[in-house]
Amino acid sequence: MSRDYEIIARETVHDGFFQVSRFTLRHALFAGGQSSTLVRERLERGNAVAVLPYDPWRDEVVLVEQFRVGALETGFGPWVIETVAGIIEPGERAEEVAHRETREETDCALGELVPVAHYLVSPGGSAQTARIYCAAVDSRDLRREGHGQTDEGEDIRVHVVPADEAIAMLDSGALTAAMPIIALQWLALNRAMLRDRWQAMPPAPYNGPASAP
C-alpha cells in the first residue's frame, strides 16, 4: 500500500502562546487511490521532555502539582499532579531539558537518566512529541512550595510520595495527565531493576534551591 501524501498548502492561522497551522492536503487510501482534498489544523506546541525523579534509596518518587488552563471545565479540576516537564528550546538536547526543568520545578539534581517512552502526544491535531525519562534523585529535605519560574507565571508544589502510594494512584483516579500515568506504569514494571542498578551508586548531588522562592 502506498504511504504517499501531498501537502497542497500550509499557512499559519494563529501565532500566540501556541501556534496553529492549517494544512490543505491529500493522502493515499488503504483501499487504493487518493483521498479528497482535506483541510486540517494542527497545534504547533513544541516537543516536550518529562522526568519522573525516583529515589531508590528511600523508594520515593517526586511529583509536581500546578494550575493548568487545559484542565479547566473538564471535570477533573485545574490543579494537576504531573511529572516534571518542559519544552525543548532551539539548540537544546532532550537530556539538557530534563536537567533544567527538574532543577527549576523541584530543586533536585538528577543522577542517571533512563529512557521510558517517546511518543506522539495527540496526533489527531498536534505535532508535539514527548520523551519521558526516569532519573535517580535524592528526595531528602525538598522544599514543597515556591518552585517554578515566577516570570513565566509558574507556581509549583512538590510532592514526595512513597513509590507504592504513587503507583496506587494509577487506580485511584488521582492522576489525570498522560505523562505521570505512563511514567508510573513503567516504574511499576522496572522499580526492582532501578533499585538494583542505582542503590550501589552515591546519591545525586546536594539539592539546593535553583532560585529564591
C-alpha positions in Angstrom: 0.0 0.0 0.0 1.3 3.5 -0.9 2.0 5.8 2.1 2.2 8.9 -0.1 0.6 12.2 0.8 0.7 15.7 -0.8 0.7 19.0 1.1 -1.1 21.4 -1.2 -0.9 24.5 1.0 0.2 25.4 4.6 -0.4 28.6 6.4 -0.1 29.9 10.0 -3.5 30.9 11.2 -2.6 31.8 14.8 0.7 32.7 16.4 0.3 33.4 20.1 1.2 31.4 23.2 0.6 28.4 20.8 0.9 28.4 17.0 -1.7 26.8 14.8 -1.0 25.7 11.2 -3.7 25.0 8.6 -2.9 22.3 6.0 -4.6 21.6 2.7 -3.7 18.1 1.7 -4.4 14.7 0.1 -3.2 11.3 1.1 -3.3 7.7 -0.1 -6.2 5.5 1.0 -5.8 2.0 2.4 -8.1 0.7 -0.3 -6.1 2.4 -3.0 -6.4 5.8 -4.7 -6.3 9.2 -3.1 -8.5 11.0 -0.5 -10.4 14.1 -1.4 -8.8 17.4 -0.6 -8.8 17.8 3.2 -8.3 20.9 5.4 -6.8 20.2 8.8 -5.5 22.4 11.6 -2.5 21.4 13.7 -1.3 22.8 17.0 2.4 23.5 16.9 3.2 23.1 20.6 6.9 22.2 20.6 8.4 18.9 21.6 8.3 18.0 25.3 10.5 16.3 27.8 9.2 14.8 31.0 11.1 13.3 34.0 9.9 11.0 36.9 12.5 11.6 39.6 12.9 8.4 41.7 14.8 8.0 44.9 15.9 4.3 45.0 17.4 4.6 48.5 14.1 5.7 50.0 11.8 4.2 47.4 10.1 7.5 46.8 9.0 9.5 43.7 8.9 13.2 43.2 5.8 14.6 41.5 4.7 18.2 40.9 1.3 19.9 41.1 0.3 23.2 39.3 -2.6 25.0 37.7 -3.3 24.0 34.1 -5.7 26.0 31.9 -6.2 23.0 29.7 -7.9 21.2 32.6 -10.4 23.9 33.2 -14.1 22.8 32.7 -13.1 19.2 32.1 -14.5 17.8 35.4 -11.0 16.9 36.7 -10.1 20.3 38.2 -7.3 22.6 37.0 -4.7 21.7 39.6 -2.9 18.7 38.1 -0.4 16.3 39.5 2.3 15.6 36.9 5.8 14.6 36.2 8.4 17.4 35.8 8.1 18.5 32.1 9.2 21.3 29.7 9.6 22.2 26.1 12.8 21.7 24.1 14.2 25.1 23.2 16.1 25.6 19.9 19.6 24.0 20.2 18.8 22.0 23.3 19.1 18.3 23.7 16.3 16.4 25.5 18.6 15.4 28.3 19.5 19.1 28.9 15.8 19.9 29.2 15.3 17.1 31.7 18.1 18.5 34.0 17.0 22.2 33.6 13.3 21.6 34.2 13.9 19.3 37.2 16.1 21.9 38.8 13.5 24.7 38.1 10.5 22.7 39.3 11.8 20.7 42.2 15.4 21.9 43.1 16.5 18.3 42.5 19.8 17.4 40.8 19.4 14.3 38.6 21.6 11.3 38.5 21.4 8.8 35.6 18.5 9.3 33.1 16.8 6.1 31.8 14.5 6.4 28.8 10.9 5.4 29.4 8.9 6.4 26.2 9.0 8.6 23.1 5.5 9.1 21.6 3.1 11.5 19.8 1.0 13.3 22.4 -2.2 13.9 20.3 -1.6 13.0 16.7 -5.2 13.9 15.7 -4.4 17.6 15.9 -0.9 18.3 17.3 2.7 17.9 16.1 4.0 17.5 19.6 6.1 14.6 20.7 7.1 13.7 24.3 10.2 12.0 25.7 9.8 10.6 29.2 12.7 9.7 31.4 13.1 8.2 34.9 16.1 9.6 36.9 17.8 9.0 40.2 17.4 11.7 42.8 18.0 12.4 46.5 14.5 13.2 47.8 15.5 14.3 51.3 14.5 17.7 52.6 12.9 19.0 49.4 11.1 22.3 49.8 7.4 21.7 49.0 6.3 25.0 47.7 7.6 28.1 45.9 9.0 26.3 42.9 8.9 27.3 39.2 9.8 30.3 37.1 7.7 33.2 38.6 8.4 35.3 35.5 6.5 32.6 33.5 3.6 32.5 35.9 4.6 29.2 37.4 3.6 28.2 40.9 4.6 24.6 41.6 4.1 22.4 44.7 6.4 19.3 45.1 5.0 16.0 46.3 7.4 13.4 47.6 5.4 10.1 47.6 6.4 6.5 48.6 6.6 4.5 45.4 3.8 2.1 46.4 1.4 5.0 47.1 2.3 6.7 43.8 1.7 3.5 41.8 -1.6 3.1 43.6 -2.6 6.5 42.2 -2.9 4.8 38.9 -6.1 3.1 40.1 -7.4 5.8 42.4 -8.1 8.4 39.7 -5.7 10.9 41.3 -3.7 11.1 38.0 -5.4 12.8 35.1 -2.5 13.5 32.7 -0.8 11.0 30.4 2.8 11.6 31.3 2.6 10.6 35.0 0.4 7.6 34.1 2.9 6.3 31.5 5.9 7.0 33.8 4.4 5.3 36.9 3.2 2.3 34.8 6.8 1.9 33.6 8.2 2.3 37.2 5.8 -0.4 38.4 7.4 -2.8 35.9 11.0 -1.6 36.4 11.4 -0.5 40.0 13.3 -3.6 41.2 15.7 -3.2 38.3 16.3 0.5 39.1 16.9 -0.2 42.8 19.5 -2.9 41.9 21.1 -0.5 39.4 21.1 2.7 41.5 21.4 1.8 45.1 25.1 1.0 44.8 25.7 4.5 43.4 26.2 7.6 45.6 23.1 9.8 45.9 22.7 12.6 43.4 24.4 15.9 44.3 23.0 18.1 47.1 19.6 19.6 46.4 20.0 23.4 46.8 17.4 25.9 45.7 17.8 26.8 42.0 16.5 30.3 42.8 15.0 32.2 45.6 11.4 31.1 46.4 
